[in-house]
Amino acid sequence: MNCDFYVFSSHKVFGPTGIGVLYGKEELLDAMPPYQGGGDMISRVTFERTTYNELPFKFEAGTPHIAGGICLGKAFEFLESIDLKAAEEHERALAKYAEDLLDTFEGLKIIGEAKNKTSVVSFSVKGIHPFDIGTLLDKQGIAVRTGHHCTQPLMDFFKIPGTVRASFAFYNTKQEIDTFVEALEKSLNMLK
């Protein structure tokens, strides 16, 4: 990729929260001062001067998240053990199945219909706040996200107060989507 920096969160690859990866070009990281102090990030300290440790220790202030690092490694091992192409195809099929079912709801608008989007379905329902829908789905054991999903300027531009977002992964099933749609129908009937 030849990028200067690359960052991602562990939970995006089914790993634990609170840990991730920061890649940076060596010459850029060498030129940067540490942003935190403590632990092995210092090579030598005197009253006159502090010398920072070499990479990667220079940015490892305090005790590292050891358990998280081990678990992130296991998440990578797991992802390397599955057929990612088959997983992607399954996820696309699930998203299409969900969109087809959601298209039958009066007043429901699917937001984001790009041809090659990920297995995420965001939607709004005319006259009903996304948080209300999400709350009622939660009470029925359905986990969705609601709100502006870190895209508030985009939502403001399109005059969308927020959406309900259902995400699907390779471990989900059509039966789970059926359960989600039944719970959504029940929720909308309560809110109308």
Secondary structure, DSSP 8 states (H G I E B T S, - for coil): ---SEEEEEGGGGT--TT-EEEEE-HHHHHHS--SS--GGGEEEE-SS-EEE--TTGGG--SS--HHHHHHHHHHHHHHHHS-HHHHHHHHHHHHHHHHHHHTTSTTEEEE---TT--SEEEEEETTB-HHHHHHHHHHTT---EEE-TT-HHHHHHTT---EEEEE--TT--HHHHHHHHHHHHHHHHHH-
